[in-house]
Amino acid sequence: MASKPHSMILGTGAAIPGRVLTNHDLEKMVDTSDAWIRERTGIEERRLIEEGRFTSDLCTDAARMALSDAGLQAVDLDMIIVATISGDVGFPATACYVQKNIGAINAAAFDVSAACSGFLYGLSIADAFIGSAACRHVLVIGGETLSRMTDYSDRNTCVLFGDGAGAVVMTPSNGRAGLLGTMIGSDGRYADLLYMPGFGTKNPPSLESVKAGYQFIKMEGREVFKQAVTAMGEAATRILHQAGLSSDQVDLLIPHQANLRIIEATAKKLSIPMERVFINLAKYGNTSAASIPIALDEARRMGRLNQGQVAVMVAFGGGLTWASAAVRF
Ligand SMILES: CC(C)(COP(=O)(O)OP(=O)(O)OC[C@H]1O[C@@H](n2cnc3c(N)ncnc32)[C@H](O)[C@@H]1OP(=O)(O)O)[C@@H](O)C(=O)NCCC(=O)NCCS
């Protein structure tokens, strides 16, 4: 059986930008079709951030909503973790801008870079800090503006990604509710399967690096797909085992929203019927670190996660990284 939970989710929030980019819009931009995108990915449209707004703005909106849902003030926070690969600037952390925006003067703030697995990495860190009693209230946000790193002339990638943010407020467990387990993993041998080569110190901004398109996401889609199916299946199986749960005890599987076929393969591996899998991929595409907290917030607000129910979250992303978590509400 799982040990007593350290931390629980007290509130959730999400921020979805207003601009919609449909598959039909993309048909006018690259050689693709609505039918191809739906069939290969399950995506119908994605949301893009408005001009003049940044990742920290989406994160701030999601954070305010999560705080209000939790019934806490920003000054109550001890820590802010933002999971992102599309932060506002090279440094400081996007979490510092969120801290400034909400006035969380008592918090330590930092970012986590684990691509699409980043939110669950953040959740795992928050659980450890709360478990050691070093922190009481931790805000974990997944926020991305991948549209700013996407090459809209590359049909292999531009159909996949969207922008958004989701947030949770974590607090010490009240006993029964809380995180039943988390696991994180990575394999740097596959780092170049999904990455952005530019704007680090290896390829700093220059005319040459921009001409070479180093400011855009590069991906070996087919290989990433294969790795994703294996890693998502294993991460999900391991968390069930670690938390002492059977598939029947999972009320809702919340997978990273990258591709419907990857989600179906993960559900099949766990023997969880699709009715118990949360999917909003068609509306938002792959929002990387934001995908799970957005889905979690939607699931709660739709009444699909009620008190006492168990959710399993599982993610996979560039790095390669993977992560999973089981939580009882
Ligand atoms: C990207 C992905 C949808 C492509 O689907 P796929 O079934 O693997 O397709 P393939 O890569 O085998 O490509 C098949 C053909 O479709 C073409 N194609 C790629 N993107 C296309 C698009 N948007 N529209 C039309 N055709 C496209 C390819 O060029 C290829 O053509 P070719 O056979 O003439 O070379 C799929 O590989 C995938 O989802 N990978 C994982 C990506 C992911 O989730 N990344 C984030 C991880 S967090």
PDBQT file of the ligand as one rigid body, heavy atoms in Angstrom, charges set to zero:
ROOT
HETATM    1  C1  LIG A 401       4.677  13.879 -36.043  1.00  0.00    +0.000 C 
HETATM    2  C2  LIG A 401       3.748  12.702 -36.260  1.00  0.00    +0.000 C 
HETATM    3  C3  LIG A 401       2.309  13.134 -36.089  1.00  0.00    +0.000 C 
HETATM    4  C4  LIG A 401       3.915  12.198 -37.689  1.00  0.00    +0.000 C 
HETATM    5  O1  LIG A 401       3.073  11.092 -37.887  1.00  0.00    +0.000 OA
HETATM    6  P1  LIG A 401       3.656   9.770 -38.532  1.00  0.00    +0.000 P 
HETATM    7  O2  LIG A 401       2.538   8.839 -38.701  1.00  0.00    +0.000 OA
HETATM    8  O3  LIG A 401       4.817   9.318 -37.679  1.00  0.00    +0.000 OA
HETATM    9  O4  LIG A 401       4.149  10.281 -39.901  1.00  0.00    +0.000 OA
HETATM   10  P2  LIG A 401       5.597  10.151 -40.516  1.00  0.00    +0.000 P 
HETATM   11  O5  LIG A 401       6.571  10.957 -39.728  1.00  0.00    +0.000 OA
HETATM   12  O6  LIG A 401       5.858   8.709 -40.689  1.00  0.00    +0.000 OA
HETATM   13  O7  LIG A 401       5.396  10.871 -41.882  1.00  0.00    +0.000 OA
HETATM   14  C5  LIG A 401       4.582  10.312 -42.869  1.00  0.00    +0.000 C 
HETATM   15  C6  LIG A 401       4.538  11.277 -44.031  1.00  0.00    +0.000 C 
HETATM   16  O8  LIG A 401       3.704  12.372 -43.673  1.00  0.00    +0.000 OA
HETATM   17  C7  LIG A 401       4.383  13.583 -43.969  1.00  0.00    +0.000 C 
HETATM   18  N1  LIG A 401       3.950  14.629 -43.055  1.00  0.00    +0.000 N 
HETATM   19  C8  LIG A 401       4.548  15.041 -41.908  1.00  0.00    +0.000 A 
HETATM   20  N2  LIG A 401       3.846  16.041 -41.381  1.00  0.00    +0.000 NA
HETATM   21  C9  LIG A 401       2.781  16.244 -42.194  1.00  0.00    +0.000 A 
HETATM   22  C10 LIG A 401       1.693  17.125 -42.167  1.00  0.00    +0.000 A 
HETATM   23  N3  LIG A 401       1.535  18.028 -41.186  1.00  0.00    +0.000 N 
HETATM   24  N4  LIG A 401       0.772  17.047 -43.137  1.00  0.00    +0.000 NA
HETATM   25  C11 LIG A 401       0.889  16.153 -44.135  1.00  0.00    +0.000 A 
HETATM   26  N5  LIG A 401       1.916  15.303 -44.227  1.00  0.00    +0.000 NA
HETATM   27  C12 LIG A 401       2.851  15.338 -43.250  1.00  0.00    +0.000 A 
HETATM   28  C13 LIG A 401       5.853  13.258 -43.821  1.00  0.00    +0.000 C 
HETATM   29  O9  LIG A 401       6.619  14.175 -44.559  1.00  0.00    +0.000 OA
HETATM   30  C14 LIG A 401       5.899  11.855 -44.381  1.00  0.00    +0.000 C 
HETATM   31  O10 LIG A 401       5.962  11.956 -45.795  1.00  0.00    +0.000 OA
HETATM   32  P3  LIG A 401       6.920  10.983 -46.625  1.00  0.00    +0.000 P 
HETATM   33  O11 LIG A 401       6.449   9.597 -46.305  1.00  0.00    +0.000 OA
HETATM   34  O12 LIG A 401       6.676  11.429 -48.003  1.00  0.00    +0.000 OA
HETATM   35  O13 LIG A 401       8.291  11.271 -46.096  1.00  0.00    +0.000 OA
HETATM   36  C15 LIG A 401       4.077  11.541 -35.273  1.00  0.00    +0.000 C 
HETATM   37  O14 LIG A 401       5.327  10.989 -35.623  1.00  0.00    +0.000 OA
HETATM   38  C16 LIG A 401       4.139  12.008 -33.858  1.00  0.00    +0.000 C 
HETATM   39  O15 LIG A 401       3.139  12.391 -33.284  1.00  0.00    +0.000 OA
HETATM   40  N6  LIG A 401       5.304  11.929 -33.252  1.00  0.00    +0.000 N 
HETATM   41  C17 LIG A 401       5.474  12.332 -31.873  1.00  0.00    +0.000 C 
HETATM   42  C18 LIG A 401       5.568  13.824 -31.829  1.00  0.00    +0.000 C 
HETATM   43  C19 LIG A 401       5.358  14.342 -30.439  1.00  0.00    +0.000 C 
HETATM   44  O16 LIG A 401       4.435  13.955 -29.773  1.00  0.00    +0.000 OA
HETATM   45  N7  LIG A 401       6.227  15.251 -30.010  1.00  0.00    +0.000 N 
HETATM   46  C20 LIG A 401       6.142  15.849 -28.755  1.00  0.00    +0.000 C 
HETATM   47  C21 LIG A 401       6.517  14.899 -27.687  1.00  0.00    +0.000 C 
HETATM   48  S1  LIG A 401       6.135  15.561 -26.151  1.00  0.00    +0.000 SA
ENDROOT
TORSDOF 0
